[in-house]
Amino acid sequence: MLELPEIVYILEFKMTTQRDPAAAALQQIRERGYDQSFQGRGKRIVLLGSAFDQSTRTIADWQMEEISQGVGASESQSQAH
């Protein structure tokens, strides 16, 4: 977790040994409510799920979701290499 004056980043990291690890990381953030303590603070909340590749020791995949405060909507992006 990284909290800045106007935005909060919540990060979860997985190894590529799982099926769709970046999505699994985002799912874990949501299921465990890691963002709940930051709701209502008036800050943007960005969830970031990253997948590390053990063989190359790099980020193999990532997905991002921004939670819109008060509206209940969210935006998602993903990147794979």
Phi and psi restraints in degrees (range 20) as a CNS / XPLOR table:
assign (resid 1 and name C) (resid 2 and name N)
       (resid 2 and name CA) (resid 2 and name C) 1.0 -132.0 20.0 2
assign (resid 2 and name N) (resid 2 and name CA)
       (resid 2 and name C) (resid 3 and name N) 1.0 115.7 20.0 2
assign (resid 2 and name C) (resid 3 and name N)
       (resid 3 and name CA) (resid 3 and name C) 1.0 -107.8 20.0 2
assign (resid 3 and name N) (resid 3 and name CA)
       (resid 3 and name C) (resid 4 and name N) 1.0 122.3 20.0 2
assign (resid 3 and name C) (resid 4 and name N)
       (resid 4 and name CA) (resid 4 and name C) 1.0 -113.5 20.0 2
assign (resid 4 and name N) (resid 4 and name CA)
       (resid 4 and name C) (resid 5 and name N) 1.0 171.9 20.0 2
assign (resid 4 and name C) (resid 5 and name N)
       (resid 5 and name CA) (resid 5 and name C) 1.0 -56.4 20.0 2
assign (resid 5 and name N) (resid 5 and name CA)
       (resid 5 and name C) (resid 6 and name N) 1.0 -33.7 20.0 2
assign (resid 5 and name C) (resid 6 and name N)
       (resid 6 and name CA) (resid 6 and name C) 1.0 -119.6 20.0 2
assign (resid 6 and name N) (resid 6 and name CA)
       (resid 6 and name C) (resid 7 and name N) 1.0 -1.7 20.0 2
assign (resid 6 and name C) (resid 7 and name N)
       (resid 7 and name CA) (resid 7 and name C) 1.0 -151.3 20.0 2
assign (resid 7 and name N) (resid 7 and name CA)
       (resid 7 and name C) (resid 8 and name N) 1.0 149.1 20.0 2
assign (resid 7 and name C) (resid 8 and name N)
       (resid 8 and name CA) (resid 8 and name C) 1.0 -122.6 20.0 2
assign (resid 8 and name N) (resid 8 and name CA)
       (resid 8 and name C) (resid 9 and name N) 1.0 127.7 20.0 2
assign (resid 8 and name C) (resid 9 and name N)
       (resid 9 and name CA) (resid 9 and name C) 1.0 -105.3 20.0 2
assign (resid 9 and name N) (resid 9 and name CA)
       (resid 9 and name C) (resid 10 and name N) 1.0 126.8 20.0 2
assign (resid 9 and name C) (resid 10 and name N)
       (resid 10 and name CA) (resid 10 and name C) 1.0 -114.4 20.0 2
assign (resid 10 and name N) (resid 10 and name CA)
       (resid 10 and name C) (resid 11 and name N) 1.0 120.2 20.0 2
assign (resid 10 and name C) (resid 11 and name N)
       (resid 11 and name CA) (resid 11 and name C) 1.0 -115.4 20.0 2
assign (resid 11 and name N) (resid 11 and name CA)
       (resid 11 and name C) (resid 12 and name N) 1.0 142.6 20.0 2
assign (resid 11 and name C) (resid 12 and name N)
       (resid 12 and name CA) (resid 12 and name C) 1.0 -137.4 20.0 2
assign (resid 12 and name N) (resid 12 and name CA)
       (resid 12 and name C) (resid 13 and name N) 1.0 136.1 20.0 2
assign (resid 12 and name C) (resid 13 and name N)
       (resid 13 and name CA) (resid 13 and name C) 1.0 -117.9 20.0 2
assign (resid 13 and name N) (resid 13 and name CA)
       (resid 13 and name C) (resid 14 and name N) 1.0 138.6 20.0 2
assign (resid 13 and name C) (resid 14 and name N)
       (resid 14 and name CA) (resid 14 and name C) 1.0 -132.5 20.0 2
assign (resid 14 and name N) (resid 14 and name CA)
       (resid 14 and name C) (resid 15 and name N) 1.0 159.4 20.0 2
assign (resid 14 and name C) (resid 15 and name N)
       (resid 15 and name CA) (resid 15 and name C) 1.0 -92.0 20.0 2
assign (resid 15 and name N) (resid 15 and name CA)
       (resid 15 and name C) (resid 16 and name N) 1.0 155.2 20.0 2
assign (resid 15 and name C) (resid 16 and name N)
       (resid 16 and name CA) (resid 16 and name C) 1.0 -73.3 20.0 2
assign (resid 16 and name N) (resid 16 and name CA)
       (resid 16 and name C) (resid 17 and name N) 1.0 6.6 20.0 2
assign (resid 16 and name C) (resid 17 and name N)
       (resid 17 and name CA) (resid 17 and name C) 1.0 -72.3 20.0 2
assign (resid 17 and name N) (resid 17 and name CA)
       (resid 17 and name C) (resid 18 and name N) 1.0 -14.8 20.0 2
assign (resid 17 and name C) (resid 18 and name N)
       (resid 18 and name CA) (resid 18 and name C) 1.0 -91.9 20.0 2
assign (resid 18 and name N) (resid 18 and name CA)
       (resid 18 and name C) (resid 19 and name N) 1.0 160.6 20.0 2
assign (resid 18 and name C) (resid 19 and name N)
       (resid 19 and name CA) (resid 19 and name C) 1.0 -77.5 20.0 2
assign (resid 19 and name N) (resid 19 and name CA)
       (resid 19 and name C) (resid 20 and name N) 1.0 126.6 20.0 2
assign (resid 19 and name C) (resid 20 and name N)
       (resid 20 and name CA) (resid 20 and name C) 1.0 48.9 20.0 2
assign (resid 20 and name N) (resid 20 and name CA)
       (resid 20 and name C) (resid 21 and name N) 1.0 62.1 20.0 2
assign (resid 20 and name C) (resid 21 and name N)
       (resid 21 and name CA) (resid 21 and name C) 1.0 -63.5 20.0 2
assign (resid 21 and name N) (resid 21 and name CA)
       (resid 21 and name C) (resid 22 and name N) 1.0 -34.7 20.0 2
assign (resid 21 and name C) (resid 22 and name N)
       (resid 22 and name CA) (resid 22 and name C) 1.0 -65.4 20.0 2
assign (resid 22 and name N) (resid 22 and name CA)
       (resid 22 and name C) (resid 23 and name N) 1.0 -41.5 20.0 2
assign (resid 22 and name C) (resid 23 and name N)
       (resid 23 and name CA) (resid 23 and name C) 1.0 -66.1 20.0 2
assign (resid 23 and name N) (resid 23 and name CA)
       (resid 23 and name C) (resid 24 and name N) 1.0 -37.4 20.0 2
assign (resid 23 and name C) (resid 24 and name N)
       (resid 24 and name CA) (resid 24 and name C) 1.0 -64.0 20.0 2
assign (resid 24 and name N) (resid 24 and name CA)
       (resid 24 and name C) (resid 25 and name N) 1.0 -36.8 20.0 2
assign (resid 24 and name C) (resid 25 and name N)
       (resid 25 and name CA) (resid 25 and name C) 1.0 -65.0 20.0 2
assign (resid 25 and name N) (resid 25 and name CA)
       (resid 25 and name C) (resid 26 and name N) 1.0 -44.8 20.0 2
assign (resid 25 and name C) (resid 26 and name N)
       (resid 26 and name CA) (resid 26 and name C) 1.0 -62.5 20.0 2
assign (resid 26 and name N) (resid 26 and name CA)
       (resid 26 and name C) (resid 27 and name N) 1.0 -41.4 20.0 2
assign (resid 26 and name C) (resid 27 and name N)
       (resid 27 and name CA) (resid 27 and name C) 1.0 -61.1 20.0 2
assign (resid 27 and name N) (resid 27 and name CA)
       (resid 27 and name C) (resid 28 and name N) 1.0 -40.5 20.0 2
assign (resid 27 and name C) (resid 28 and name N)
       (resid 28 and name CA) (resid 28 and name C) 1.0 -63.7 20.0 2
assign (resid 28 and name N) (resid 28 and name CA)
       (resid 28 and name C) (resid 29 and name N) 1.0 -41.8 20.0 2
assign (resid 28 and name C) (resid 29 and name N)
       (resid 29 and name CA) (resid 29 and name C) 1.0 -58.3 20.0 2
assign (resid 29 and name N) (resid 29 and name CA)
       (resid 29 and name C) (resid 30 and name N) 1.0 -46.8 20.0 2
assign (resid 29 and name C) (resid 30 and name N)
       (resid 30 and name CA) (resid 30 and name C) 1.0 -66.4 20.0 2
assign (resid 30 and name N) (resid 30 and name CA)
       (resid 30 and name C) (resid 31 and name N) 1.0 -49.0 20.0 2
assign (resid 30 and name C) (resid 31 and name N)
       (resid 31 and name CA) (resid 31 and name C) 1.0 -62.4 20.0 2
assign (resid 31 and name N) (resid 31 and name CA)
       (resid 31 and name C) (resid 32 and name N) 1.0 -36.8 20.0 2
assign (resid 31 and name C) (resid 32 and name N)
       (resid 32 and name CA) (resid 32 and name C) 1.0 -90.5 20.0 2
assign (resid 32 and name N) (resid 32 and name CA)
       (resid 32 and name C) (resid 33 and name N) 1.0 -2.0 20.0 2
assign (resid 32 and name C) (resid 33 and name N)
       (resid 33 and name CA) (resid 33 and name C) 1.0 65.3 20.0 2
assign (resid 33 and name N) (resid 33 and name CA)
       (resid 33 and name C) (resid 34 and name N) 1.0 34.8 20.0 2
assign (resid 33 and name C) (resid 34 and name N)
       (resid 34 and name CA) (resid 34 and name C) 1.0 -58.9 20.0 2
assign (resid 34 and name N) (resid 34 and name CA)
       (resid 34 and name C) (resid 35 and name N) 1.0 -24.8 20.0 2
assign (resid 34 and name C) (resid 35 and name N)
       (resid 35 and name CA) (resid 35 and name C) 1.0 -86.5 20.0 2
assign (resid 35 and name N) (resid 35 and name CA)
       (resid 35 and name C) (resid 36 and name N) 1.0 -13.6 20.0 2
assign (resid 35 and name C) (resid 36 and name N)
       (resid 36 and name CA) (resid 36 and name C) 1.0 -57.6 20.0 2
assign (resid 36 and name N) (resid 36 and name CA)
       (resid 36 and name C) (resid 37 and name N) 1.0 -39.7 20.0 2
assign (resid 36 and name C) (resid 37 and name N)
       (resid 37 and name CA) (resid 37 and name C) 1.0 -70.8 20.0 2
assign (resid 37 and name N) (resid 37 and name CA)
       (resid 37 and name C) (resid 38 and name N) 1.0 -10.5 20.0 2
assign (resid 37 and name C) (resid 38 and name N)
       (resid 38 and name CA) (resid 38 and name C) 1.0 -103.0 20.0 2
assign (resid 38 and name N) (resid 38 and name CA)
       (resid 38 and name C) (resid 39 and name N) 1.0 -7.4 20.0 2
assign (resid 38 and name C) (resid 39 and name N)
       (resid 39 and name CA) (resid 39 and name C) 1.0 -64.9 20.0 2
assign (resid 39 and name N) (resid 39 and name CA)
       (resid 39 and name C) (resid 40 and name N) 1.0 143.8 20.0 2
assign (resid 39 and name C) (resid 40 and name N)
       (resid 40 and name CA) (resid 40 and name C) 1.0 79.9 20.0 2
assign (resid 40 and name N) (resid 40 and name CA)
       (resid 40 and name C) (resid 41 and name N) 1.0 7.9 20.0 2
assign (resid 40 and name C) (resid 41 and name N)
       (resid 41 and name CA) (resid 41 and name C) 1.0 -92.6 20.0 2
assign (resid 41 and name N) (resid 41 and name CA)
       (resid 41 and name C) (resid 42 and name N) 1.0 -4.5 20.0 2
assign (resid 41 and name C) (resid 42 and name N)
       (resid 42 and name CA) (resid 42 and name C) 1.0 78.5 20.0 2
assign (resid 42 and name N) (resid 42 and name CA)
       (resid 42 and name C) (resid 43 and name N) 1.0 15.0 20.0 2
assign (resid 42 and name C) (resid 43 and name N)
       (resid 43 and name CA) (resid 43 and name C) 1.0 -107.0 20.0 2
assign (resid 43 and name N) (resid 43 and name CA)
       (resid 43 and name C) (resid 44 and name N) 1.0 150.8 20.0 2
assign (resid 43 and name C) (resid 44 and name N)
       (resid 44 and name CA) (resid 44 and name C) 1.0 -67.7 20.0 2
assign (resid 44 and name N) (resid 44 and name CA)
       (resid 44 and name C) (resid 45 and name N) 1.0 142.9 20.0 2
assign (resid 44 and name C) (resid 45 and name N)
       (resid 45 and name CA) (resid 45 and name C) 1.0 -120.9 20.0 2
assign (resid 45 and name N) (resid 45 and name CA)
       (resid 45 and name C) (resid 46 and name N) 1.0 121.7 20.0 2
assign (resid 45 and name C) (resid 46 and name N)
       (resid 46 and name CA) (resid 46 and name C) 1.0 -116.5 20.0 2
assign (resid 46 and name N) (resid 46 and name CA)
       (resid 46 and name C) (resid 47 and name N) 1.0 124.3 20.0 2
assign (resid 46 and name C) (resid 47 and name N)
       (resid 47 and name CA) (resid 47 and name C) 1.0 -98.0 20.0 2
assign (resid 47 and name N) (resid 47 and name CA)
       (resid 47 and name C) (resid 48 and name N) 1.0 134.5 20.0 2
assign (resid 47 and name C) (resid 48 and name N)
       (resid 48 and name CA) (resid 48 and name C) 1.0 -133.3 20.0 2
assign (resid 48 and name N) (resid 48 and name CA)
       (resid 48 and name C) (resid 49 and name N) 1.0 116.7 20.0 2
assign (resid 48 and name C) (resid 49 and name N)
       (resid 49 and name CA) (resid 49 and name C) 1.0 -105.5 20.0 2
assign (resid 49 and name N) (resid 49 and name CA)
       (resid 49 and name C) (resid 50 and name N) 1.0 124.7 20.0 2
assign (resid 49 and name C) (resid 50 and name N)
       (resid 50 and name CA) (resid 50 and name C) 1.0 -121.1 20.0 2
assign (resid 50 and name N) (resid 50 and name CA)
       (resid 50 and name C) (resid 51 and name N) 1.0 146.4 20.0 2
assign (resid 50 and name C) (resid 51 and name N)
       (resid 51 and name CA) (resid 51 and name C) 1.0 -121.0 20.0 2
assign (resid 51 and name N) (resid 51 and name CA)
       (resid 51 and name C) (resid 52 and name N) 1.0 124.2 20.0 2
assign (resid 51 and name C) (resid 52 and name N)
       (resid 52 and name CA) (resid 52 and name C) 1.0 -96.2 20.0 2
assign (resid 52 and name N) (resid 52 and name CA)
       (resid 52 and name C) (resid 53 and name N) 1.0 137.2 20.0 2
assign (resid 52 and name C) (resid 53 and name N)
       (resid 53 and name CA) (resid 53 and name C) 1.0 -92.5 20.0 2
assign (resid 53 and name N) (resid 53 and name CA)
       (resid 53 and name C) (resid 54 and name N) 1.0 119.6 20.0 2
assign (resid 53 and name C) (resid 54 and name N)
       (resid 54 and name CA) (resid 54 and name C) 1.0 -64.2 20.0 2
assign (resid 54 and name N) (resid 54 and name CA)
       (resid 54 and name C) (resid 55 and name N) 1.0 -37.6 20.0 2
assign (resid 54 and name C) (resid 55 and name N)
       (resid 55 and name CA) (resid 55 and name C) 1.0 -73.1 20.0 2
assign (resid 55 and name N) (resid 55 and name CA)
       (resid 55 and name C) (resid 56 and name N) 1.0 -40.0 20.0 2
assign (resid 55 and name C) (resid 56 and name N)
       (resid 56 and name CA) (resid 56 and name C) 1.0 -94.9 20.0 2
assign (resid 56 and name N) (resid 56 and name CA)
       (resid 56 and name C) (resid 57 and name N) 1.0 -13.5 20.0 2
assign (resid 56 and name C) (resid 57 and name N)
       (resid 57 and name CA) (resid 57 and name C) 1.0 56.6 20.0 2
assign (resid 57 and name N) (resid 57 and name CA)
       (resid 57 and name C) (resid 58 and name N) 1.0 42.9 20.0 2
assign (resid 57 and name C) (resid 58 and name N)
       (resid 58 and name CA) (resid 58 and name C) 1.0 -133.3 20.0 2
assign (resid 58 and name N) (resid 58 and name CA)
       (resid 58 and name C) (resid 59 and name N) 1.0 171.6 20.0 2
assign (resid 58 and name C) (resid 59 and name N)
       (resid 59 and name CA) (resid 59 and name C) 1.0 -78.7 20.0 2
assign (resid 59 and name N) (resid 59 and name CA)
       (resid 59 and name C) (resid 60 and name N) 1.0 118.7 20.0 2
assign (resid 59 and name C) (resid 60 and name N)
       (resid 60 and name CA) (resid 60 and name C) 1.0 -90.5 20.0 2
assign (resid 60 and name N) (resid 60 and name CA)
       (resid 60 and name C) (resid 61 and name N) 1.0 -27.0 20.0 2
assign (resid 60 and name C) (resid 61 and name N)
       (resid 61 and name CA) (resid 61 and name C) 1.0 -160.8 20.0 2
assign (resid 61 and name N) (resid 61 and name CA)
       (resid 61 and name C) (resid 62 and name N) 1.0 152.4 20.0 2
assign (resid 61 and name C) (resid 62 and name N)
       (resid 62 and name CA) (resid 62 and name C) 1.0 -152.3 20.0 2
assign (resid 62 and name N) (resid 62 and name CA)
       (resid 62 and name C) (resid 63 and name N) 1.0 153.3 20.0 2
assign (resid 62 and name C) (resid 63 and name N)
       (resid 63 and name CA) (resid 63 and name C) 1.0 -137.3 20.0 2
assign (resid 63 and name N) (resid 63 and name CA)
       (resid 63 and name C) (resid 64 and name N) 1.0 143.4 20.0 2
assign (resid 63 and name C) (resid 64 and name N)
       (resid 64 and name CA) (resid 64 and name C) 1.0 -127.6 20.0 2
assign (resid 64 and name N) (resid 64 and name CA)
       (resid 64 and name C) (resid 65 and name N) 1.0 143.6 20.0 2
assign (resid 64 and name C) (resid 65 and name N)
       (resid 65 and name CA) (resid 65 and name C) 1.0 -139.9 20.0 2
assign (resid 65 and name N) (resid 65 and name CA)
       (resid 65 and name C) (resid 66 and name N) 1.0 129.3 20.0 2
assign (resid 65 and name C) (resid 66 and name N)
       (resid 66 and name CA) (resid 66 and name C) 1.0 -103.8 20.0 2
assign (resid 66 and name N) (resid 66 and name CA)
       (resid 66 and name C) (resid 67 and name N) 1.0 130.0 20.0 2
assign (resid 66 and name C) (resid 67 and name N)
       (resid 67 and name CA) (resid 67 and name C) 1.0 -91.8 20.0 2
assign (resid 67 and name N) (resid 67 and name CA)
       (resid 67 and name C) (resid 68 and name N) 1.0 124.1 20.0 2
assign (resid 67 and name C) (resid 68 and name N)
       (resid 68 and name CA) (resid 68 and name C) 1.0 -83.9 20.0 2
assign (resid 68 and name N) (resid 68 and name CA)
       (resid 68 and name C) (resid 69 and name N) 1.0 121.6 20.0 2
assign (resid 68 and name C) (resid 69 and name N)
       (resid 69 and name CA) (resid 69 and name C) 1.0 -68.3 20.0 2
assign (resid 69 and name N) (resid 69 and name CA)
       (resid 69 and name C) (resid 70 and name N) 1.0 130.4 20.0 2
assign (resid 69 and name C) (resid 70 and name N)
       (resid 70 and name CA) (resid 70 and name C) 1.0 81.7 20.0 2
assign (resid 70 and name N) (resid 70 and name CA)
       (resid 70 and name C) (resid 71 and name N) 1.0 -22.2 20.0 2
assign (resid 70 and name C) (resid 71 and name N)
       (resid 71 and name CA) (resid 71 and name C) 1.0 -96.1 20.0 2
assign (resid 71 and name N) (resid 71 and name CA)
       (resid 71 and name C) (resid 72 and name N) 1.0 -29.3 20.0 2
assign (resid 71 and name C) (resid 72 and name N)
       (resid 72 and name CA) (resid 72 and name C) 1.0 84.4 20.0 2
assign (resid 72 and name N) (resid 72 and name CA)
       (resid 72 and name C) (resid 73 and name N) 1.0 -0.1 20.0 2
assign (resid 72 and name C) (resid 73 and name N)
       (resid 73 and name CA) (resid 73 and name C) 1.0 -92.1 20.0 2
assign (resid 73 and name N) (resid 73 and name CA)
       (resid 73 and name C) (resid 74 and name N) 1.0 159.8 20.0 2
assign (resid 73 and name C) (resid 74 and name N)
       (resid 74 and name CA) (resid 74 and name C) 1.0 -142.8 20.0 2
assign (resid 74 and name N) (resid 74 and name CA)
       (resid 74 and name C) (resid 75 and name N) 1.0 155.9 20.0 2
assign (resid 74 and name C) (resid 75 and name N)
       (resid 75 and name CA) (resid 75 and name C) 1.0 -116.0 20.0 2
assign (resid 75 and name N) (resid 75 and name CA)
       (resid 75 and name C) (resid 76 and name N) 1.0 144.1 20.0 2
assign (resid 75 and name C) (resid 76 and name N)
       (resid 76 and name CA) (resid 76 and name C) 1.0 -126.4 20.0 2
assign (resid 76 and name N) (resid 76 and name CA)
       (resid 76 and name C) (resid 77 and name N) 1.0 146.7 20.0 2
assign (resid 76 and name C) (resid 77 and name N)
       (resid 77 and name CA) (resid 77 and name C) 1.0 -140.0 20.0 2
assign (resid 77 and name N) (resid 77 and name CA)
       (resid 77 and name C) (resid 78 and name N) 1.0 153.9 20.0 2
assign (resid 77 and name C) (resid 78 and name N)
       (resid 78 and name CA) (resid 78 and name C) 1.0 -144.0 20.0 2
assign (resid 78 and name N) (resid 78 and name CA)
       (resid 78 and name C) (resid 79 and name N) 1.0 158.9 20.0 2
assign (resid 78 and name C) (resid 79 and name N)
       (resid 79 and name CA) (resid 79 and name C) 1.0 -143.7 20.0 2
assign (resid 79 and name N) (resid 79 and name CA)
       (resid 79 and name C) (resid 80 and name N) 1.0 131.5 20.0 2
assign (resid 79 and name C) (resid 80 and name N)
       (resid 80 and name CA) (resid 80 and name C) 1.0 -129.0 20.0 2
assign (resid 80 and name N) (resid 80 and name CA)
       (resid 80 and name C) (resid 81 and name N) 1.0 147.5 20.0 2
